Amino acid sequence: MNTRYGRKQVRKISALVVVAAFVALGAVAVASTYGRTVVALPFTTPRPAASTGLRISIHYQDEHDPNAKPKTFHKLEIQLPSGFEVKQRVVPACTASDSELMAKGPSACPRSKVGDGTVTLMTGFPPPEDTFATDVTVLQGQGEWLDVFRAKGASQTLAVDHIKIMGRTLVDEPQSVPGGPPDGRSAVRDVRIRIGARTARGRAYLRTPPRCPSERRWESRFTVFYDDGVTDVARATSPCSPRARRPAMKLTVSPHRVTVDARVRVRFHVRSAIMRCRRGVVIRLAGERVLTNRRGNAALIHRFRHAGRRRAVATKVGCRHAVARVRVVRDSG
């Protein structure tokens, strides 16, 4: 038996498929102003003030026919929730030029990689040349993300895109890509980007806002400036939970009594019921800092110039800080 669907039914089915895919990401996608943009942006943790990753998903469509080639745009702004932080200095910045990235690809800056994903274009040509899929590697640049594009499964770099990081706002002004009818350009169809959670020296690269709103979700706003003059706004939410009590740490220091002007090796030990709150903990004492190993141990050598009490403070993202004290006394002799 042959089944025929009307145009309105096809549009409904296409829209439902897209929404279902975004719900599977664990985020809520809200219809945009003109119906051209469907977005999702879940964080990888619902905890406030915690290190997190991002999952950016955007589906572009024609508002009259979701199966048709989308309209082209010249600017995209993504505004993350109030209080969200991007600490760019946590990751070494890629200083390679576009020419170097075109020649070497992401290997030009291996330590700067922060994410990856895929971008699919619609060309306007008939099948099988109607879509073109690319792999994307995201590098931390100087005040920006560098998107390095390669054909799906290939190693040759096709293009480099620059996404400016302005506080909690990401701004992309993509290059025009040649294509087919009706405008001779290719249009972005789908974007799937994963930015991983990362910490260094106790600092989170991406950190969720410090508070969870009463509605238990954070909201991000996408603004797309299309070439035909339309500005489409879409919103996406990510669930959050009220701030849970962070795991405790206990810091001990030895020796806890030292003499002025004596060069002393100070040993630290961090205890916690949670492994991540024992290793990689930052300990600060008398203007110096040191990191614990996986057993929670650390040490530093210091000469204390003045008598008094000194505080050693242990900190780690997602853990409660701990304090121990060292007493510095004058030599009685």
ChimeraX attribute file (.defattr): number of C-alpha atoms within 10 A of each C-alpha:
attribute: neighborCount
match mode: 1-to-1
recipient: residues
	/A:1	3
	/A:2	3
	/A:3	4
	/A:4	8
	/A:5	9
	/A:6	7
	/A:7	10
	/A:8	11
	/A:9	11
	/A:10	15
	/A:11	16
	/A:12	12
	/A:13	14
	/A:14	14
	/A:15	15
	/A:16	12
	/A:17	11
	/A:18	15
	/A:19	19
	/A:20	11
	/A:21	12
	/A:22	21
	/A:23	13
	/A:24	9
	/A:25	15
	/A:26	17
	/A:27	20
	/A:28	21
	/A:29	25
	/A:30	17
	/A:31	16
	/A:32	19
	/A:33	14
	/A:34	14
	/A:35	17
	/A:36	24
	/A:37	25
	/A:38	24
	/A:39	28
	/A:40	29
	/A:41	29
	/A:42	26
	/A:43	26
	/A:44	19
	/A:45	19
	/A:46	20
	/A:47	22
	/A:48	23
	/A:49	21
	/A:50	21
	/A:51	23
	/A:52	22
	/A:53	21
	/A:54	17
	/A:55	19
	/A:56	19
	/A:57	24
	/A:58	21
	/A:59	19
	/A:60	22
	/A:61	23
	/A:62	16
	/A:63	15
	/A:64	13
	/A:65	16
	/A:66	19
	/A:67	13
	/A:68	13
	/A:69	23
	/A:70	24
	/A:71	20
	/A:72	21
	/A:73	20
	/A:74	14
	/A:75	16
	/A:76	20
	/A:77	18
	/A:78	21
	/A:79	19
	/A:80	23
	/A:81	18
	/A:82	15
	/A:83	15
	/A:84	21
	/A:85	20
	/A:86	18
	/A:87	14
	/A:88	18
	/A:89	15
	/A:90	18
	/A:91	19
	/A:92	16
	/A:93	19
	/A:94	21
	/A:95	14
	/A:96	14
	/A:97	11
	/A:98	16
	/A:99	11
	/A:100	14
	/A:101	23
	/A:102	19
	/A:103	14
	/A:104	15
	/A:105	22
	/A:106	25
	/A:107	12
	/A:108	16
	/A:109	19
	/A:110	12
	/A:111	14
	/A:112	21
	/A:113	23
	/A:114	20
	/A:115	20
	/A:116	18
	/A:117	19
	/A:118	19
	/A:119	21
	/A:120	20
	/A:121	21
	/A:122	21
	/A:123	26
	/A:124	21
	/A:125	16
	/A:126	10
	/A:127	8
	/A:128	7
	/A:129	11
	/A:130	15
	/A:131	18
	/A:132	16
	/A:133	18
	/A:134	19
	/A:135	22
	/A:136	27
	/A:137	22
	/A:138	24
	/A:139	26
	/A:140	25
	/A:141	24
	/A:142	15
	/A:143	15
	/A:144	20
	/A:145	26
	/A:146	25
	/A:147	24
	/A:148	23
	/A:149	28
	/A:150	22
	/A:151	18
	/A:152	15
	/A:153	9
	/A:154	11
	/A:155	13
	/A:156	14
	/A:157	19
	/A:158	16
	/A:159	18
	/A:160	22
	/A:161	18
	/A:162	20
	/A:163	22
	/A:164	18
	/A:165	19
	/A:166	12
	/A:167	14
	/A:168	15
	/A:169	20
	/A:170	17
	/A:171	18
	/A:172	18
	/A:173	15
	/A:174	15
	/A:175	13
	/A:176	12
	/A:177	14
	/A:178	11
	/A:179	17
	/A:180	16
	/A:181	12
	/A:182	11
	/A:183	13
	/A:184	13
	/A:185	17
	/A:186	26
	/A:187	25
	/A:188	25
	/A:189	24
	/A:190	18
	/A:191	18
	/A:192	17
	/A:193	20
	/A:194	19
	/A:195	21
	/A:196	18
	/A:197	19
	/A:198	17
	/A:199	18
	/A:200	13
	/A:201	16
	/A:202	18
	/A:203	17
	/A:204	25
	/A:205	21
	/A:206	24
	/A:207	25
	/A:208	27
	/A:209	20
	/A:210	16
	/A:211	18
	/A:212	19
	/A:213	15
	/A:214	10
	/A:215	9
	/A:216	14
	/A:217	18
	/A:218	25
	/A:219	17
	/A:220	20
	/A:221	20
	/A:222	23
	/A:223	19
	/A:224	23
	/A:225	17
	/A:226	16
	/A:227	12
	/A:228	10
	/A:229	8
	/A:230	14
	/A:231	16
	/A:232	17
	/A:233	23
	/A:234	23
	/A:235	22
	/A:236	24
	/A:237	23
	/A:238	21
	/A:239	20
	/A:240	22
	/A:241	16
	/A:242	15
	/A:243	14
	/A:244	9
	/A:245	9
	/A:246	12
	/A:247	14
	/A:248	16
	/A:249	21
	/A:250	17
	/A:251	21
	/A:252	19
	/A:253	18
	/A:254	15
	/A:255	14
	/A:256	15
	/A:257	12
	/A:258	21
	/A:259	18
	/A:260	17
	/A:261	16
	/A:262	14
	/A:263	13
	/A:264	15
	/A:265	13
	/A:266	17
	/A:267	15
	/A:268	21
	/A:269	19
	/A:270	23
	/A:271	18
	/A:272	16
	/A:273	11
	/A:274	12
	/A:275	12
	/A:276	16
	/A:277	27
	/A:278	26
	/A:279	20
	/A:280	24
	/A:281	27
	/A:282	21
	/A:283	27
	/A:284	16
	/A:285	18
	/A:286	12
	/A:287	7
	/A:288	11
	/A:289	16
	/A:290	18
	/A:291	21
	/A:292	20
	/A:293	14
	/A:294	15
	/A:295	13
	/A:296	20
	/A:297	20
	/A:298	22
	/A:299	17
	/A:300	15
	/A:301	11
	/A:302	16
	/A:303	14
	/A:304	18
	/A:305	13
	/A:306	13
	/A:307	15
	/A:308	12
	/A:309	13
	/A:310	16
	/A:311	13
	/A:312	21
	/A:313	17
	/A:314	30
	/A:315	21
	/A:316	22
	/A:317	22
	/A:318	20
	/A:319	20
	/A:320	15
	/A:321	20
	/A:322	18
	/A:323	16
	/A:324	17
	/A:325	18
	/A:326	20
	/A:327	15
	/A:328	20
	/A:329	16
	/A:330	14
	/A:331	11
	/A:332	5
	/A:333	3
